Amino acid sequence: MKRSLFLTLVLSFCLVPLGRAQQVTGSGTTNTIPQFTSSTTIGDSIIKQIGGRVLVGGEPGRLPDAELSVVDFDNQFVNGLQPVAVHGIISSNLNFSGGVRGDATSGAAIGVIGETFAQDTNDGGGGIEGLTLATSGFSFGARGEAAGSSGDTVGVFGIDNSPTGVAGKFINEPGGNILVGGVGPASASRTVFRVDGHGTVFADGGFRPFGADFAESVGVKGGAEHYAPGDLLVIDPSGERRLSLSQSSYSTLVAGVYSTQPGVVASAHRVGEALPNNEVPLAVVGIVPCKVTAENGPIMAGDLLVTSSTPGRAMKGSDRARMLGAVVGKALEPLREGTGVIQVLVTLQ
């Protein structure tokens, strides 16, 4: 009798928590981690574990597609902040620390993948956003670094599949530098390229585009569709700051050549303005293909060229008395007969 009473007291002490007596009951779903639904009952949580993979949130029946999958459908602010699926916070004085870190150790894997599938035309969201609230020292919102000392590596890589989109966009809201490029160690790099808040470009190495002439974008009489690269153009006598095809020999109204592939095009229009459809690039300096005719004799390399009676074509100048102010440039190639297109060094004189 004493032995039975002792066993009863021991079992009662083991099964009843100290300080209170309560019984935990409930039911759950397979693969779902339980949670307390009240102080004495358990039920399903939003966390599922299937094998070694864990899913937090998600619609019914969804399986985890990674070692840790977090799915959030929240459409309201949480603690005054925008809703996010994963929020990592760190408070550290160490130089290299992070709230969230993703590592890829082999193959073509990616450390962190951020995607947005929003279709809203007003605010489509972004795959990844970087933000820093630092007001001093060297800080950055987002950083890309290729640490390998060989190979075709890229620190930051942008791809855009929309014909109206951009692969990379930089905005400086207070109006400071938009872009700065440097060489050397990050801690002591030397700036060699800069675009300031006015869009002015500064470069130690100069500017080397494809194309061999400097052109001005200028309006033409009758619309650009009536002109073609290589045409010899003159100032239109209407006085409306526009050009037209050359029509007569030795015209002192000669202005330049319709550029085929200008290296630089100067314009009176700002970047954000819609470009008019009645302008063409007028080569005023440099080497450019030009339509010519041998109506005043064969053209040889080095000949001075003037307007001809053939519309839009240059010819060799031979009447020195009429050439002052009528020369468009020097021939760099010959044309022995007929008409054709040759390379011309544009030197108005």
C-alpha positions in Angstrom: 0.0 0.0 0.0 2.8 2.4 0.8 4.7 1.5 -2.4 1.6 2.3 -4.6 1.1 5.6 -2.9 4.7 6.6 -3.5 4.5 5.8 -7.2 1.4 7.8 -7.5 3.0 10.8 -6.0 6.1 10.5 -8.2 4.1 10.3 -11.4 1.9 13.2 -10.4 5.0 15.4 -9.7 6.5 14.5 -13.1 3.4 15.1 -15.2 2.2 18.3 -13.5 4.3 21.6 -14.1 5.5 23.2 -11.0 3.2 25.9 -9.6 0.1 24.9 -11.7 -1.7 21.9 -13.0 -2.8 22.0 -16.7 -3.1 19.6 -19.6 -1.9 20.4 -23.1 -4.1 19.0 -25.8 -4.8 19.6 -29.5 -4.3 18.2 -33.0 -2.1 19.1 -36.0 -1.3 18.5 -39.6 1.5 16.2 -40.8 4.7 18.1 -41.5 3.4 21.3 -39.8 5.3 22.5 -36.8 2.8 23.1 -33.9 2.2 26.3 -31.9 0.3 27.1 -28.8 -3.2 28.3 -29.9 -4.1 29.0 -26.3 -2.4 28.6 -22.9 -3.4 24.9 -22.9 -3.9 23.8 -26.5 -1.8 23.4 -29.6 -2.6 23.5 -33.3 -1.0 24.3 -36.7 1.5 27.1 -37.2 2.4 28.6 -40.5 5.7 26.7 -40.5 6.0 23.4 -42.4 9.0 21.1 -42.4 9.3 18.5 -45.2 12.5 16.5 -45.1 15.3 19.1 -44.6 13.3 22.0 -46.1 11.3 24.5 -44.1 8.5 26.7 -45.4 7.1 29.8 -43.6 3.8 31.1 -44.8 2.5 30.3 -48.3 -0.8 29.1 -49.6 -2.3 25.7 -48.6 -0.6 22.8 -50.3 2.5 24.7 -51.2 5.8 22.9 -50.7 9.1 24.6 -49.8 11.3 25.2 -52.8 14.5 25.9 -50.9 16.2 25.0 -47.6 14.2 27.9 -46.2 11.3 29.4 -48.1 9.4 32.4 -46.7 6.2 33.5 -48.5 4.4 36.7 -47.4 1.0 38.1 -48.6 0.9 41.0 -46.3 -0.6 44.2 -47.9 -0.4 46.5 -44.9 2.4 48.3 -43.0 4.0 46.2 -40.3 5.2 48.3 -37.3 5.2 51.4 -39.5 7.4 49.7 -42.1 6.8 48.3 -45.6 6.0 44.5 -45.4 8.9 42.3 -46.4 9.2 38.5 -46.5 12.5 38.4 -44.7 14.0 41.1 -42.4 17.5 40.8 -41.2 18.9 43.2 -38.6 22.4 43.4 -37.2 24.1 45.8 -34.8 27.8 45.5 -35.1 30.9 47.6 -35.0 32.9 45.2 -37.2 33.9 46.5 -40.6 32.2 43.7 -42.5 28.9 42.6 -41.2 25.4 42.2 -42.7 21.8 41.8 -41.8 21.4 39.2 -44.6 24.1 37.3 -46.4 24.0 34.8 -49.3 27.0 32.8 -50.4 27.5 30.7 -53.5 30.6 28.6 -53.3 30.8 26.8 -56.7 29.5 26.7 -60.3 27.4 29.5 -61.8 25.4 29.9 -58.6 24.3 33.3 -57.3 24.6 34.3 -53.6 21.4 36.4 -53.5 18.5 36.3 -56.0 15.9 39.0 -55.8 12.9 39.0 -58.1 9.6 40.9 -58.4 6.7 39.8 -60.4 4.5 42.8 -59.9 2.7 44.0 -63.1 1.6 47.4 -61.9 2.6 49.9 -64.5 2.9 52.7 -61.9 5.1 50.9 -59.4 6.5 47.6 -60.4 8.8 47.3 -57.4 12.4 46.0 -57.6 14.2 42.7 -57.3 16.8 44.1 -54.8 17.1 47.4 -53.0 20.1 48.7 -51.1 19.8 51.5 -48.6 22.3 53.2 -46.2 21.4 55.8 -43.6 25.0 56.7 -42.9 25.8 60.5 -43.0 29.6 60.3 -42.8 32.5 58.0 -43.9 32.4 55.6 -46.8 29.0 54.0 -47.1 26.9 52.6 -50.0 23.4 51.5 -50.7 24.4 48.5 -52.8 27.8 47.1 -53.6 29.0 44.7 -56.2 32.6 43.3 -56.1 34.4 40.8 -58.4 37.2 39.5 -56.1 38.8 37.2 -58.7 42.2 38.3 -60.1 41.5 36.8 -63.5 38.6 36.0 -65.9 35.9 38.1 -67.4 34.5 39.2 -64.1 32.0 42.1 -63.5 31.5 44.0 -60.3 27.9 45.0 -61.1 26.0 43.6 -64.1 22.7 45.0 -65.4 20.4 43.5 -68.1 17.2 45.0 -69.5 14.8 43.2 -71.9 12.5 46.2 -72.6 13.2 48.3 -75.7 12.2 51.4 -73.7 14.1 50.4 -70.5 17.6 51.0 -69.4 20.2 48.5 -68.1 21.6 51.0 -65.5 20.2 54.2 -64.1 21.9 56.7 -61.7 20.2 59.7 -60.1 21.8 62.2 -57.7 18.8 64.0 -56.1 20.7 67.0 -54.6 22.4 67.6 -57.9 25.9 66.3 -57.2 28.0 63.9 -59.3 25.9 61.3 -61.2 28.8 58.9 -62.0 32.4 58.7 -60.9 34.9 56.1 -62.2 38.3 55.4 -60.8 41.3 53.0 -60.9 43.5 51.5 -58.2 42.7 50.1 -54.8 39.2 51.0 -53.5 40.7 52.7 -50.5 42.9 55.0 -52.6 41.5 55.0 -56.1 42.2 57.8 -58.6 39.2 59.3 -60.4 39.6 59.2 -64.2 36.0 59.7 -65.3 33.2 61.8 -63.9 29.7 63.0 -64.9 28.5 66.0 -62.8 25.0 67.1 -62.0 24.7 69.2 -65.1 25.6 66.2 -67.4 29.1 67.5 -68.1 31.6 64.7 -68.7 35.1 64.9 -67.4 37.6 62.3 -68.6 41.4 62.0 -68.2 41.6 59.7 -71.2 39.6 61.8 -73.7 36.7 60.6 -75.8 37.1 58.0 -78.6 33.8 57.1 -80.3 33.3 55.1 -83.5 33.1 57.6 -86.3 35.5 60.2 -87.7 33.6 63.5 -87.8 32.0 66.1 -85.6 28.4 66.8 -86.6 25.7 69.3 -85.7 22.0 68.3 -85.7 20.4 70.8 -88.0 16.9 71.1 -89.6 16.5 70.6 -93.3 14.0 72.0 -95.8 11.2 69.6 -96.7 11.8 66.9 -94.0 14.7 64.5 -93.3 13.1 61.8 -95.5 14.2 63.7 -98.6 17.9 63.5 -97.7 20.5 60.7 -97.4 24.0 60.3 -95.8 26.7 61.7 -98.0 24.6 64.6 -99.4 26.3 67.9 -99.8 24.3 70.5 -98.0 24.1 74.3 -98.1 22.5 77.0 -96.0 18.9 77.5 -97.1 18.5 81.1 -98.1 15.1 81.3 -96.4 16.9 82.4 -93.2 15.1 79.8 -91.0 18.2 78.1 -89.6 17.9 75.1 -91.9 19.7 73.4 -94.8 18.9 72.1 -98.2 20.6 70.2 -101.0 23.3 72.0 -103.0 22.1 73.0 -106.4 24.7 75.1 -108.1 28.5 75.3 -108.7 30.8 77.1 -106.3 28.1 78.1 -103.8 29.4 80.1 -100.9 26.4 78.8 -98.9 28.0 75.4 -98.6 27.6 74.1 -95.0 28.9 70.5 -94.8 28.0 66.9 -95.5 25.2 64.7 -94.2 27.2 62.5 -91.8 27.0 58.8 -92.3 28.4 57.8 -88.9 29.2 60.8 -86.8 31.6 60.4 -83.9 30.0 63.3 -82.0 26.6 65.0 -82.7 26.0 68.4 -81.1 22.4 69.4 -80.6 20.3 72.3 -79.4 18.0 69.8 -77.6 18.3 68.6 -74.0 18.5 64.9 -73.2 14.9 64.6 -72.1 13.4 66.5 -75.1 11.8 64.7 -77.9 14.0 65.0 -81.0 12.3 66.6 -84.1 12.1 64.4 -87.2 13.3 67.1 -89.6 16.9 67.2 -88.5 20.0 65.5 -89.9 23.6 65.3 -88.6 25.7 67.8 -90.6 29.4 67.0 -90.6 31.3 70.2 -90.2 34.8 68.9 -89.1 36.5 65.5 -89.8 36.5 62.7 -92.3 33.1 61.7 -93.8 31.8 59.9 -96.9 30.6 62.5 -99.5 28.7 62.2 -102.8 30.8 63.6 -105.6 30.8 64.0 -109.4 33.6 64.2 -112.0 31.7 66.8 -114.0 34.6 69.3 -113.6 37.2 66.6 -114.3 38.6 63.7 -112.4 39.0 64.1 -108.7 42.4 63.2 -107.2 43.4 62.8 -103.6 44.1 66.3 -102.1 41.8 68.2 -104.5 39.7 71.0 -103.0 36.0 70.3 -103.4 33.2 72.7 -104.0 29.5 72.3 -104.8 28.5 71.2 -108.3 25.5 71.6 -110.6 24.5 68.1 -109.7 22.2 68.3 -106.6 23.8 67.2 -103.4 27.2 66.4 -105.0 30.7 68.0 -104.7 33.1 68.4 -107.6 36.8 69.4 -108.0 37.3 73.1 -107.7 39.4 74.6 -110.4 38.4 78.3 -110.6 40.4 79.8 -107.8 38.7 83.1 -108.2 35.4 81.5 -107.2 36.6 79.2 -104.4 36.9 81.6 -101.5 34.2 80.6 -99.0 33.0 77.8 -101.4 35.3 74.9 -100.4 33.8 72.1 -98.4 36.9 70.1 -97.9 39.7 68.0 -99.4 39.4 64.7 -101.3 41.1 61.7 -99.6 40.3 59.4 -102.5 40.1 59.7 -106.3 37.0 59.6 -108.6 38.1 59.4 -112.2 34.7 59.5 -113.9 31.0 59.6 -113.3 29.6 59.8 -109.8 30.3 58.1 -106.6 31.1 58.4 -102.9 34.6 59.1 -101.5 36.1 59.9 -98.2 36.5 63.7 -97.7 38.3 65.7 -95.0 35.7 68.4 -94.2 37.5 71.8 -93.9 35.2 74.6 -94.7 37.1 77.6 -96.1 
